[in-house]
Amino acid sequence: KGGAGIKRMKEGSTNVVIDADREAGEIKVCSLDPAETEKVVATLNTFLLEQQIKTVKVQPETFVGQFRTLLRSPLWKELNELVTLSRDDAQCEIVLRGNAENLEKAGVMVDSFLQDNHQDNIPITKNDVGALLRGGKESKIEEISLEHDVRLNCDSENCTVEVTGKKEAVGEAMKSIDRFLNGGDGVKVLRMMVDDASAGLLVGRGGGNKAALEESYPNVSISIPPNQTVVLRGPDEDVDACEKHIVKLLVTSFVTEKLVLDDDMQKASKAAALKGYLKSIPVVATFEDTRILVRGTRPDVHAALSVLKSKLGGSNQSRVFLEASQFHRLQSVSRDSHFARIEEATETKIGTDPRTSSVTISGKKETFGEAKTQLIQLLGFLLSDNFACESVSSHTIHLLGHPNQLGAIAEESGAFLYIDRDAGAVVISSSSAERVGKAKDLFTGKVAALDSMYYELDVGVDAEWIIPKLIGKGGSRIKTLRKSFDCTLEMGDQTMTIISDDPEKLAKAKEELDEIVANERAECFYVEISDNEMAAFMGLKGVHVTEFEKTHNVRAQALRKKTNSLRITGEVEPVAKAKAAFEEWLEDFRKGNGPEQVELYEFEPSEMIMLTRLIGKGGKRIKELRKKCGCKIEIDVDNRYMKLVASDADILASAKKIIEEVLEHERGQNVVVHLSKRDLSAFIGAKGAHIREFEQTHGVRATAMKDDSGDLQLSGDSEAVFKAKLALDFWVTVRGTPTVEDGPEEDRNDMPSFSNRNRNFDRESSRAPRKAAAVYQPPPEEADFPALDPEKVVALAIETGVDSRSWAGALAEPPNGQPAPELLVPDALVSSKSNTSEVEEASPQAVEAADEELVLQGGFGAL
């Protein structure tokens, strides 16, 4: 440094010049005195003998680490006594300086050290760092170090593990680390996504739940880091069993939530009444002055809180819980537009809660149920086979109420599931479609087993009066029955359900209940009759019915408030005789008032929804229609027909008018349009953009059927649906549907039809759009229609009764070389609007009359 070496060699030789030529690799010694020159050269040679260089090559990837290990080892001190050590980072070499003898010794020592301290690195994640270090002296990193006689250094900052030792041992140790972190050779590593609330459940108070898991599965390493991922490591079978146990814990574990009461809620809260509202939900509620604590499974607790908030004057709220991986999948797809459509249609608010992996709904009571239904349908569409919603009856929900019932299914299938009490269903979700399918099969089997534990007696709409009699005044009779049956007894509007896990008790209770109901029926006769029949039977000021009661020793009541029906009660034998007498009187009355009048309505398969809507919930709407029509109405859903039975033609005519108005209204609100697959795909648009714009423009809801039929259902206000249908036909025409003659078979069969218009008119006019399309429609790539005003086309279609597809073709100037367009008009329509001569006078071309239609040809203005 600073030329100190050269100065040292020149000591005592003042007239000597020493020059080091680095490029030539030479040292020149010059002096006028040969003796001094020889002295300096001798000193230089001695120095050079002590400064021999030896390099030891090291692998670039481990060079820095191995040199650092050497620097920290006791060998470093020994080597420094023999040679001088340095490192060449550019060449990845350890440099030794000294005399030849010491260099040889030091080189052997360094080579031996490097062989015993071979080094390699393995990349890891931040979660892996905790998994390797957890346990202190009993950690996995200590276990691998002792097993393979290597040194392991975990670098959490750079996320690597440095392995040092003999080369063979290092290789084996790295395999062990990789197997522990990523699985293989009988070791499985499973990463489960969970939400924050679920992670807290798995850890438990003071880590109790996690400790219990580790005790149950000692061969499984369980890591629950605060990043929504649970990592299980261990033998394949043990890890699978542990995972299913965790899913069961998430389904069955209890949580406690609180509802803080504001001033208004405190005034409205009455513990006894609120506990009654929670009777059907298996939770424990603790009522305090300013809050209510609710304990149970997480879905049940949230269902209970929703009920409490609703009853205390808050908004209606509900949730759909998902497995964490499916919740994150839902968040990753374009869901906001779907949510917005449901919100707009139902006036509700839909959001997501990452803490509990749930979709939340809040809004008005009137549309709340519809919003929940639409949301579940949407989740089924977005998540496909990874989501299922199985409808169940109320009594099955009651039997499934204990968490262990669903917990057993969760543990066996590995799928997450819970009871959604708002939807009356069990919701299943999992990252594995196979697990969802297995859970559905297990659930179906469970329901079948539970079905053997209950008996439901449906007395029918016509005998609802039996249920209040079975309940008794103040519930006195049902209490006696419960005690007698030694079973759970539940009452509905027209049903009574017995639940028992003892087959003998259930069979005995069923037999007794059937006998009781049979006796009640024998002591009561119930029949629905028309207004004029009721008036005739009652007689002026009730004279006839009073005489009937005295004659037969029974009581006859007209139940006008609920339905237009008659009830006759008394002892068994008098009631039987009174029934026969009444039926004879009714037959004579109807004969005297003409033969029975019947009208039959048949429905298409696509109109099945209309039948169910006509019946209404619990038969409510059909009862109202019977009362309004004053005649008997029978509906057979299986055979798709409705029959009106009236005592005279006038009553039947009036009933037909009412029913046809109802049917017309229903048809107007729900229309099915048949599109080709090509048109349907284009109509939906990218990510549903076009179909949403169509819905907003026309104020209807458009739903594509899932059966690949190409059907599109339009729902909404009758007038809006009708106009939307015309606009849709117009869109298909202008877009360029292939011609009838030349188009593919599926397109020829998928022409739209007016399913909401008079059927006779449809048959007359259905050829118009087909023929018009055949004449004027060019191939899609050559189509060059001018911009047409959709509102004008739709207005013309409404005014004339000719569908918008024909008008679109007629108003569009055909491209060069194409024939003139044709407009086909039904005969009846033309004759009622104008006459042929006026039409011919207005048109520069011929008017050709066909069998059932009039063909107009001409340009834009003439037509």
Long-range contacts (C-beta under 8 A, 24 or more apart in sequence): 5-47, 9-40, 9-43, 9-44, 9-47, 10-40, 12-39, 13-39, 13-40, 16-40, 18-44, 49-99, 49-100, 50-98, 50-99, 51-97, 51-98, 52-97, 52-98, 52-99, 52-100, 52-103, 53-95, 53-96, 53-97, 53-103, 54-83, 54-95, 54-96, 54-103, 54-104, 54-106, 54-107, 55-88, 55-91, 55-93, 55-94, 55-95, 55-96, 56-93, 56-94, 56-96, 56-107, 56-110, 56-111, 56-114, 57-91, 57-92, 57-93, 58-92, 58-93, 58-94, 58-114, 59-92, 60-92, 61-120, 61-121, 62-118, 62-119, 62-120, 62-121, 63-87, 63-89, 63-92, 64-89, 65-119, 65-121, 65-162, 65-164, 66-114, 66-117, 66-118, 66-119, 66-164, 67-94, 69-117, 69-119, 69-164, 70-94, 70-110, 70-113, 70-114, 70-117, 73-113, 73-117, 75-109, 75-113, 78-109, 79-106, 79-109, 79-110, 82-106, 115-166, 115-167, 116-165, 116-166, 117-164, 117-165, 118-164, 118-165, 118-166, 118-167, 118-170, 119-162, 119-163, 119-164, 119-170, 120-162, 120-163, 120-170, 120-171, 120-174, 121-160, 121-161, 121-162, 121-163, 122-160, 122-161, 122-163, 122-174, 122-177, 122-178, 123-159, 123-160, 124-154, 124-159, 124-160, 124-161, 124-181, 125-159, 126-156, 126-159, 127-223, 127-225, 127-227, 127-229, 127-231, 128-159, 128-181, 129-154, 129-156, 129-159, 130-223, 130-225, 131-180, 131-181, 131-221, 131-223, 131-231, 131-233, 132-161, 132-177, 132-180, 132-181, 134-223, 140-180, 140-221, 144-173, 144-176, 144-177, 144-180, 145-173, 147-173, 147-176, 148-172, 148-173, 148-176, 152-177, 180-221, 180-233, 181-233, 183-233, 186-235, 186-236, 187-233, 187-234, 187-235, 187-236, 188-232, 188-233, 188-234, 188-235, 188-236, 188-239, 188-240, 189-231, 189-232, 189-233, 189-239, 190-231, 190-232, 190-233, 190-239, 190-240, 190-243, 191-229, 191-230, 191-231, 191-232, 192-229, 192-230, 192-231, 192-232, 192-243, 192-246, 192-324, 193-228, 193-229, 193-230, 193-323, 193-324, 193-325, 193-328, 193-431, 194-228, 194-229, 194-230, 194-250, 194-324, 195-228, 195-324, 195-327, 195-354, 195-355, 195-356, 195-357, 196-228, 196-354, 196-355, 197-255, 197-298, 197-355, 197-356, 197-357, 198-250, 198-324, 198-357, 199-224, 199-226, 199-228, 199-230, 201-249, 201-250, 201-253, 201-255, 202-230, 202-246, 202-249, 202-250, 209-249, 209-253, 213-242, 213-245, 213-246, 216-242, 216-245, 217-241, 217-242, 217-245, 228-324, 240-414, 243-414, 244-410, 244-411, 244-412, 244-413, 244-414, 245-411, 247-410, 247-411, 247-414, 247-415, 247-416, 248-407, 248-408, 248-410, 248-411, 250-410, 250-416, 251-297, 251-403, 251-406, 251-407, 251-410, 251-416, 251-417, 251-418, 252-297, 252-403, 252-404, 252-406, 252-407, 252-410, 253-297, 253-298, 254-295, 254-296, 254-297, 254-403, 255-295, 255-296, 255-297, 255-298, 255-301, 256-293, 256-294, 256-295, 256-301, 257-293, 257-294, 257-301, 257-302, 257-305, 258-291, 258-292, 258-293, 258-294, 259-291, 259-292, 259-294, 259-305, 259-308, 259-309, 260-290, 260-291, 261-290, 261-291, 261-292, 261-312, 264-312, 264-313, 265-312, 265-313, 265-314, 266-290, 268-311, 268-312, 268-313, 269-312, 273-311, 274-308, 274-311, 274-312, 277-307, 277-308, 277-311, 278-304, 278-307, 278-308, 280-398, 280-421, 281-307, 281-421, 282-401, 282-402, 282-403, 297-403, 297-418, 298-356, 298-418, 299-418, 299-419, 299-420, 300-419, 300-421, 302-356, 302-358, 303-421, 303-422, 306-422, 310-365, 315-362, 315-363, 316-362, 316-363, 316-364, 316-365, 316-368, 317-360, 317-361, 317-362, 318-360, 318-361, 318-362, 318-368, 318-372, 318-422, 319-353, 319-356, 319-358, 319-359, 319-360, 319-361, 320-358, 320-359, 320-361, 320-372, 320-375, 320-376, 320-379, 320-420, 320-427, 321-356, 321-357, 321-358, 321-416, 321-418, 321-427, 322-357, 322-358, 322-359, 322-379, 322-383, 322-387, 322-416, 322-429, 323-357, 323-415, 323-416, 323-429, 323-430, 323-431, 324-357, 325-430, 325-431, 326-383, 326-386, 326-387, 326-429, 326-430, 326-431, 327-352, 327-354, 327-357, 327-358, 329-383, 329-386, 330-359, 330-379, 330-382, 330-383, 333-382, 334-687, 335-382, 337-687, 337-688, 337-692, 338-378, 338-382, 338-688, 339-378, 341-692, 341-695, 341-701, 342-371, 342-374, 342-375, 342-378, 343-371, 345-370, 345-371, 345-374, 345-701, 346-370, 346-371, 346-374, 350-375, 368-422, 369-422, 372-422, 372-423, 373-423, 376-420, 376-423, 376-425, 376-427, 381-706, 383-429, 384-433, 385-433, 385-436, 385-437, 386-429, 386-430, 386-431, 386-432, 386-433, 386-436, 387-427, 387-428, 387-429, 387-436, 388-427, 388-428, 388-429, 388-436, 388-439, 388-440, 389-420, 389-423, 389-425, 389-426, 389-427, 389-428, 390-425, 390-426, 390-428, 390-440, 390-443, 390-444, 391-423, 391-424, 391-425, 392-419, 392-424, 392-425, 392-426, 392-447, 393-424, 394-424, 394-490, 394-492, 395-454, 395-456, 395-490, 395-497, 395-499, 396-447, 396-450, 396-451, 397-421, 397-424, 398-488, 398-490, 398-499, 399-450, 399-453, 399-454, 399-499, 400-426, 400-446, 400-450, 405-446, 409-439, 409-442, 409-443, 409-446, 410-439, 412-438, 412-442, 413-438, 413-439, 413-442, 414-438, 415-439, 417-443, 452-503, 453-499, 453-500, 453-501, 453-506, 454-497, 454-498, 454-499, 454-500, 454-506, 455-497, 455-498, 455-506, 455-509, 455-510, 455-513, 456-495, 456-496, 456-497, 456-498, 457-495, 457-496, 457-497, 457-498, 457-513, 457-514, 457-517, 458-494, 458-495, 459-494, 459-495, 459-496, 459-517, 460-494, 461-494, 461-618, 461-619, 461-623, 462-526, 462-527, 462-528, 462-565, 463-494, 463-521, 463-524, 463-526, 464-493, 464-494, 465-524, 465-526, 465-567, 466-517, 466-520, 466-521, 466-524, 467-491, 467-492, 467-493, 467-494, 467-495, 467-496, 469-520, 470-496, 470-516, 470-517, 470-520, 481-513, 481-516, 484-512, 485-509, 485-512, 485-513, 493-618, 494-618, 519-572, 522-572, 522-575, 522-576, 523-569, 523-570, 523-571, 523-572, 523-575, 524-567, 524-568, 524-569, 524-575, 525-567, 525-568, 525-569, 525-575, 525-578, 525-579, 525-582, 526-565, 526-566, 526-567, 526-568, 527-565, 527-566, 527-582, 528-563, 528-564, 528-565, 528-566, 528-626, 528-632, 529-564, 529-565, 529-566, 529-586, 530-564, 530-630, 530-631, 530-632, 530-646, 530-647, 530-651, 531-564, 531-630, 532-593, 532-630, 532-647, 532-651, 533-586, 533-589, 533-590, 533-647, 534-558, 534-560, 534-564, 534-566, 536-589, 537-566, 537-582, 537-585, 537-586, 537-589, 548-578, 548-581, 548-582, 551-581, 552-577, 552-578, 552-581, 554-578, 562-623, 563-623, 563-626, 563-627, 564-626, 564-627, 564-630, 589-647, 590-647, 593-647, 593-648, 594-647, 594-648, 594-649, 596-645, 596-646, 596-647, 597-644, 597-645, 597-646, 597-647, 597-648, 597-649, 597-651, 597-652, 598-643, 598-644, 598-645, 598-646, 598-652, 599-643, 599-644, 599-652, 599-655, 599-656, 600-641, 600-642, 600-643, 600-644, 601-641, 601-642, 601-643, 601-644, 601-659, 601-663, 602-640, 602-641, 603-640, 603-641, 603-642, 604-640, 605-640, 606-672, 606-711, 606-755, 607-640, 607-667, 608-637, 608-640, 609-670, 610-663, 610-666, 610-667, 610-670, 611-635, 611-637, 611-640, 611-642, 612-637, 613-666, 614-642, 614-662, 614-666, 625-658, 625-659, 625-662, 628-658, 629-654, 629-655, 629-658, 629-659, 630-654, 630-655, 631-655, 633-659, 664-718, 665-718, 667-755, 667-756, 668-718, 668-719, 668-721, 668-722, 668-756, 669-715, 669-716, 669-717, 669-718, 669-721, 670-713, 670-714, 670-715, 670-721, 671-713, 671-714, 671-715, 671-721, 671-722, 671-725, 671-755, 671-756, 672-711, 672-712, 672-713, 672-714, 672-755, 673-711, 673-712, 673-713, 673-714, 673-725, 673-728, 673-729, 673-752, 673-753, 673-755, 674-709, 674-710, 674-711, 674-712, 674-750, 674-751, 674-752, 674-753, 675-710, 675-711, 675-712, 675-732, 675-750, 675-752, 676-710, 676-737, 676-746, 676-747, 676-750, 677-708, 677-710, 677-746, 677-750, 678-747, 679-710, 679-732, 679-735, 679-737, 679-750, 680-704, 680-710, 680-712, 682-735, 683-712, 683-728, 683-731, 694-724, 694-727, 694-728, 698-723, 698-724, 698-727, 699-724, 700-724, 710-746, 710-750, 718-756, 721-756, 722-756, 722-798, 723-794, 723-798, 725-752, 725-754, 725-756, 726-793, 726-794, 726-797, 726-798, 726-803, 726-804, 727-790, 727-794, 727-804, 728-752, 729-769, 729-803, 729-804, 729-805, 729-808, 730-788, 730-790, 730-793, 730-794, 730-804, 730-805, 730-807, 730-808, 731-790, 732-805, 733-769, 733-772, 733-773, 733-777, 733-804, 733-805, 733-808, 733-809, 734-785, 734-788, 734-808, 734-812, 735-780, 736-777, 736-778, 736-779, 736-780, 736-783, 737-773, 737-777, 738-777, 738-779, 738-780, 739-773, 739-774, 739-777, 740-770, 740-771, 740-773, 740-774, 741-774, 752-805, 754-803, 761-801, 761-826, 764-826, 764-827, 764-828, 764-852, 764-853, 765-801, 765-802, 765-803, 765-806, 765-824, 765-826, 767-824, 767-853, 768-802, 768-803, 768-805, 768-806, 768-823, 768-824, 768-825, 768-853, 769-803, 769-805, 769-806, 769-809, 771-822, 771-824, 772-805, 772-806, 772-809, 772-810, 772-821, 772-822, 772-823, 772-824, 773-805, 773-809, 775-809, 775-819, 775-821, 775-822, 776-809, 776-812, 776-814, 776-818, 776-819, 776-820, 776-821, 776-822, 777-809, 778-814, 778-815, 778-818, 782-815, 783-815, 784-815, 785-812, 785-813, 786-812, 786-813, 788-812, 800-825, 800-829, 800-833, 801-826, 801-829, 802-826, 802-829, 810-856, 810-863, 811-860, 811-863, 813-859, 813-860, 820-845, 820-857, 820-858, 820-859, 821-857, 821-863, 822-855, 822-856, 822-857, 823-855, 823-856, 823-863, 824-853, 824-854, 824-855, 825-853, 825-854, 825-856, 826-852, 826-853, 827-852, 827-853, 827-854, 830-854
